[in-house]
């Protein structure tokens, strides 16, 4: 499966997960608003009962604050949902099956060779990467702490290509975040 298809699958899975989570987020939003309104109304009644000096503006201020707090909570919840999607995407990437991963790695190596030539050095992320990288005649200089993929560097060190699964997801994160944000905030 190509990197693009994997990314598309991740996007599709993320969008499905978002849709499922959106219903829960909406339910939490309504509950937060109801709780906030109830707390604001209770507080307003106590103030009126204790002094009758508090006017209608105080109640409006309390309700407004409750609404603001509710909005903050909604935004926080949406951010948590977005981050949860990225965590799940990261988990899916780390579980790519052997043959699928091998094909992806070959494509990433080929892409790197096209940009840097065969005279480059490689950092691998998995022990199984070694055989594939060596098959392409590239020199392995170490390991990288990633869930999969490789990092290629020009011999002079001026150019680094991060083709790790983590790096690919990180580069795509902003695009995905925008789509997720549109789904959540529209």
C-alpha contacts under 8 A as a table, 3 or more apart, distances in Angstrom:
res1	aa1	res2	aa2	distance
1	X	5	X	6.16
1	X	6	X	6.55
1	X	100	X	5.71
1	X	101	X	7.89
1	X	103	X	6.74
1	X	104	X	6.29
2	X	5	X	5.13
2	X	6	X	6.18
2	X	103	X	7.58
2	X	104	X	5.71
2	X	107	X	7.44
3	X	6	X	4.99
3	X	7	X	6.02
3	X	104	X	6.33
4	X	7	X	5.01
4	X	8	X	6.00
5	X	8	X	4.88
5	X	9	X	5.92
6	X	9	X	4.96
6	X	10	X	6.04
7	X	10	X	4.95
7	X	11	X	6.04
7	X	169	X	7.88
8	X	11	X	4.91
8	X	12	X	5.98
9	X	12	X	4.92
9	X	13	X	5.93
10	X	13	X	5.06
10	X	14	X	5.84
10	X	89	X	5.96
10	X	92	X	7.93
11	X	14	X	4.98
11	X	15	X	6.02
11	X	176	X	6.88
12	X	15	X	5.10
12	X	16	X	6.21
13	X	16	X	5.11
13	X	17	X	6.06
14	X	17	X	4.99
14	X	18	X	5.92
14	X	85	X	5.69
14	X	86	X	7.82
14	X	89	X	7.16
15	X	18	X	4.89
15	X	19	X	6.17
15	X	180	X	7.09
16	X	19	X	5.14
16	X	20	X	6.36
17	X	20	X	5.13
17	X	21	X	6.06
17	X	85	X	7.11
18	X	21	X	4.93
18	X	22	X	5.74
18	X	81	X	7.34
18	X	82	X	7.83
18	X	85	X	7.31
18	X	180	X	7.31
18	X	183	X	7.97
19	X	22	X	5.02
19	X	23	X	6.83
20	X	23	X	5.86
20	X	24	X	7.17
21	X	24	X	5.12
21	X	25	X	6.09
21	X	81	X	7.18
22	X	25	X	4.83
22	X	26	X	5.96
22	X	184	X	6.95
23	X	26	X	5.14
23	X	27	X	6.24
24	X	27	X	5.05
24	X	28	X	6.17
25	X	28	X	4.99
25	X	29	X	6.00
25	X	74	X	7.72
25	X	77	X	6.96
25	X	78	X	7.30
26	X	29	X	4.91
26	X	30	X	6.24
27	X	30	X	5.26
27	X	31	X	6.20
28	X	31	X	5.00
28	X	32	X	5.95
29	X	32	X	5.04
29	X	33	X	6.18
29	X	70	X	7.39
29	X	73	X	7.87
29	X	74	X	5.93
30	X	33	X	5.10
30	X	34	X	6.12
31	X	34	X	5.06
31	X	35	X	6.00
32	X	35	X	5.12
32	X	36	X	5.88
32	X	70	X	5.91
32	X	73	X	7.77
33	X	36	X	5.03
33	X	37	X	5.93
33	X	66	X	7.80
33	X	67	X	6.84
33	X	70	X	5.80
34	X	37	X	5.12
34	X	38	X	5.98
35	X	38	X	5.05
35	X	39	X	6.03
36	X	39	X	5.13
36	X	40	X	6.02
36	X	63	X	7.85
36	X	66	X	5.18
36	X	67	X	6.97
36	X	69	X	7.86
36	X	70	X	6.76
37	X	40	X	5.03
37	X	41	X	5.99
37	X	63	X	6.42
37	X	66	X	6.49
37	X	67	X	7.60
38	X	41	X	5.10
38	X	42	X	6.01
39	X	42	X	5.08
39	X	43	X	6.04
40	X	43	X	5.11
40	X	44	X	6.05
40	X	59	X	7.58
40	X	62	X	5.70
40	X	63	X	5.51
40	X	66	X	6.43
41	X	44	X	4.97
41	X	45	X	6.13
41	X	59	X	7.54
41	X	63	X	7.46
42	X	45	X	5.16
42	X	46	X	6.29
43	X	46	X	5.18
43	X	47	X	6.29
44	X	47	X	5.16
44	X	48	X	6.25
44	X	58	X	7.60
44	X	59	X	5.51
44	X	62	X	7.40
45	X	48	X	5.07
45	X	49	X	6.01
46	X	49	X	5.07
46	X	50	X	5.99
47	X	50	X	5.20
47	X	51	X	6.20
47	X	52	X	7.19
47	X	54	X	6.58
48	X	51	X	5.56
48	X	52	X	4.63
48	X	53	X	7.06
48	X	54	X	6.04
49	X	52	X	6.20
51	X	54	X	6.75
52	X	55	X	7.49
54	X	57	X	7.99
54	X	58	X	6.30
55	X	58	X	5.70
55	X	59	X	7.25
56	X	59	X	5.29
56	X	60	X	6.43
57	X	60	X	4.97
57	X	61	X	6.07
58	X	61	X	5.04
58	X	62	X	6.21
59	X	62	X	5.09
59	X	63	X	6.16
60	X	63	X	5.12
60	X	64	X	5.95
61	X	64	X	4.98
61	X	65	X	6.08
62	X	65	X	5.08
62	X	66	X	6.13
63	X	66	X	4.93
63	X	67	X	6.12
64	X	67	X	5.04
64	X	68	X	6.14
65	X	68	X	4.97
65	X	69	X	6.06
66	X	69	X	5.04
66	X	70	X	6.06
67	X	70	X	4.90
67	X	71	X	6.14
68	X	71	X	5.05
68	X	72	X	6.22
69	X	72	X	5.03
69	X	73	X	6.19
70	X	73	X	5.02
70	X	74	X	6.21
71	X	74	X	5.01
71	X	75	X	6.23
72	X	75	X	5.17
72	X	76	X	6.13
73	X	76	X	5.00
73	X	77	X	6.04
74	X	77	X	5.03
74	X	78	X	6.15
75	X	78	X	5.10
75	X	79	X	6.21
76	X	79	X	5.13
76	X	80	X	6.24
77	X	80	X	5.02
77	X	81	X	6.24
78	X	81	X	4.98
78	X	82	X	6.23
78	X	184	X	6.95
79	X	82	X	5.08
79	X	83	X	6.20
80	X	83	X	5.13
80	X	84	X	6.03
81	X	84	X	4.96
81	X	85	X	6.28
82	X	85	X	5.16
82	X	86	X	6.55
82	X	177	X	6.98
82	X	180	X	6.84
82	X	181	X	7.92
83	X	86	X	5.09
83	X	87	X	6.23
84	X	87	X	5.06
84	X	88	X	6.23
85	X	88	X	5.13
85	X	89	X	6.12
86	X	89	X	4.90
86	X	90	X	6.07
86	X	173	X	7.86
87	X	90	X	5.06
87	X	91	X	6.26
88	X	91	X	4.99
88	X	92	X	6.19
89	X	92	X	5.06
89	X	93	X	6.20
90	X	93	X	5.10
90	X	94	X	6.34
90	X	166	X	7.23
90	X	169	X	7.63
91	X	94	X	5.18
91	X	95	X	6.45
92	X	95	X	5.14
92	X	96	X	6.62
93	X	96	X	5.55
93	X	147	X	7.35
93	X	148	X	7.83
93	X	165	X	6.75
94	X	147	X	5.23
94	X	148	X	6.66
96	X	100	X	6.51
96	X	101	X	5.76
97	X	100	X	5.38
97	X	101	X	5.85
98	X	101	X	5.08
98	X	102	X	5.96
99	X	102	X	4.98
99	X	103	X	6.20
100	X	103	X	5.26
100	X	104	X	6.25
101	X	104	X	5.03
101	X	105	X	6.03
102	X	105	X	5.07
102	X	106	X	6.19
102	X	129	X	7.94
102	X	132	X	7.68
103	X	106	X	5.16
103	X	107	X	6.38
104	X	107	X	5.18
104	X	108	X	6.23
105	X	108	X	5.01
105	X	109	X	6.07
105	X	129	X	7.73
105	X	132	X	7.85
105	X	149	X	6.15
105	X	150	X	7.74
106	X	109	X	5.10
106	X	110	X	6.11
106	X	132	X	7.11
107	X	110	X	5.03
107	X	111	X	6.06
108	X	111	X	5.01
108	X	112	X	6.16
108	X	149	X	7.75
108	X	150	X	7.92
108	X	163	X	6.47
109	X	112	X	5.02
109	X	113	X	6.13
109	X	133	X	7.36
109	X	136	X	7.91
109	X	150	X	7.92
110	X	113	X	5.04
110	X	114	X	6.19
111	X	114	X	5.17
111	X	115	X	6.54
112	X	115	X	5.15
112	X	116	X	5.91
112	X	117	X	7.35
112	X	152	X	6.69
112	X	161	X	7.05
113	X	116	X	5.13
113	X	117	X	4.40
113	X	118	X	5.49
113	X	120	X	7.96
114	X	117	X	5.71
116	X	119	X	7.10
116	X	120	X	6.49
116	X	153	X	7.77
116	X	154	X	6.24
117	X	120	X	6.69
118	X	137	X	7.19
118	X	138	X	6.34
119	X	138	X	7.28
119	X	154	X	7.14
119	X	155	X	6.73
120	X	138	X	6.71
120	X	139	X	7.01
120	X	152	X	6.60
120	X	153	X	5.62
120	X	154	X	4.72
120	X	155	X	5.22
121	X	138	X	6.47
121	X	139	X	5.10
121	X	140	X	5.89
121	X	141	X	6.36
121	X	152	X	5.74
121	X	153	X	5.29
121	X	154	X	6.44
121	X	155	X	6.31
122	X	133	X	7.91
122	X	138	X	6.96
122	X	139	X	6.03
122	X	140	X	4.71
122	X	141	X	5.91
122	X	142	X	7.19
122	X	150	X	6.75
122	X	151	X	5.67
122	X	152	X	4.60
122	X	153	X	6.36
123	X	140	X	5.92
123	X	141	X	5.87
123	X	142	X	4.91
123	X	143	X	4.81
123	X	144	X	5.78
123	X	150	X	5.65
123	X	151	X	5.06
123	X	152	X	6.50
124	X	127	X	7.38
124	X	129	X	6.08
124	X	130	X	6.94
124	X	140	X	7.18
124	X	142	X	6.50
124	X	143	X	4.69
124	X	144	X	5.79
124	X	148	X	7.95
124	X	149	X	6.75
124	X	150	X	4.81
124	X	151	X	6.70
125	X	129	X	7.03
125	X	143	X	5.46
125	X	144	X	4.98
125	X	145	X	6.04
125	X	146	X	5.51
125	X	147	X	6.66
125	X	148	X	5.27
125	X	149	X	5.97
125	X	150	X	6.03
125	X	164	X	7.68
126	X	129	X	5.36
126	X	130	X	7.57
126	X	143	X	7.74
126	X	147	X	7.74
126	X	148	X	6.23
126	X	149	X	7.71
127	X	130	X	5.75
128	X	131	X	6.32
128	X	132	X	7.48
129	X	132	X	5.40
129	X	133	X	6.08
129	X	149	X	7.85
130	X	133	X	5.28
130	X	134	X	6.04
130	X	140	X	7.49
131	X	134	X	5.24
131	X	135	X	6.02
132	X	135	X	5.05
132	X	136	X	6.64
133	X	136	X	5.32
133	X	137	X	6.74
133	X	138	X	5.81
133	X	139	X	7.67
133	X	140	X	7.50
134	X	137	X	4.93
134	X	138	X	5.44
134	X	139	X	6.85
134	X	140	X	7.62
135	X	138	X	7.59
144	X	150	X	7.55
144	X	151	X	7.62
146	X	149	X	7.30
146	X	164	X	6.41
146	X	165	X	7.14
146	X	166	X	6.22
147	X	164	X	7.42
147	X	165	X	6.37
147	X	166	X	6.59
148	X	164	X	5.63
148	X	165	X	5.33
148	X	166	X	7.43
149	X	163	X	5.64
149	X	164	X	3.88
149	X	165	X	5.41
150	X	162	X	6.69
150	X	163	X	5.17
150	X	164	X	4.92
151	X	160	X	7.01
151	X	161	X	5.65
151	X	162	X	4.63
151	X	163	X	5.47
151	X	164	X	6.34
152	X	160	X	5.79
152	X	161	X	5.09
152	X	162	X	6.64
152	X	163	X	7.52
153	X	157	X	5.92
153	X	158	X	7.60
153	X	159	X	5.65
153	X	160	X	4.41
153	X	161	X	6.24
154	X	157	X	5.10
154	X	158	X	6.29
154	X	159	X	5.31
154	X	160	X	6.58
155	X	158	X	7.89
156	X	159	X	7.84
157	X	160	X	7.01
162	X	167	X	5.92
162	X	168	X	7.57
163	X	167	X	6.24
163	X	168	X	6.33
164	X	167	X	4.99
164	X	168	X	6.20
165	X	168	X	5.12
165	X	169	X	6.16
166	X	169	X	5.19
166	X	170	X	6.03
167	X	170	X	4.96
167	X	171	X	6.15
168	X	171	X	5.20
168	X	172	X	6.25
169	X	172	X	5.07
169	X	173	X	5.76
170	X	173	X	4.98
170	X	174	X	7.76
171	X	174	X	7.00
172	X	175	X	5.44
172	X	176	X	6.23
173	X	176	X	5.10
173	X	177	X	5.79
174	X	177	X	4.87
174	X	178	X	6.14
175	X	178	X	5.25
175	X	179	X	6.51
176	X	179	X	5.12
176	X	180	X	6.06
177	X	180	X	5.02
177	X	181	X	5.82
178	X	181	X	4.96
178	X	182	X	6.16
179	X	182	X	5.14
179	X	183	X	6.34
180	X	183	X	5.07
180	X	184	X	6.15
181	X	184	X	5.03
181	X	185	X	5.71
181	X	186	X	7.89
182	X	185	X	5.30
182	X	186	X	5.39
183	X	186	X	5.74
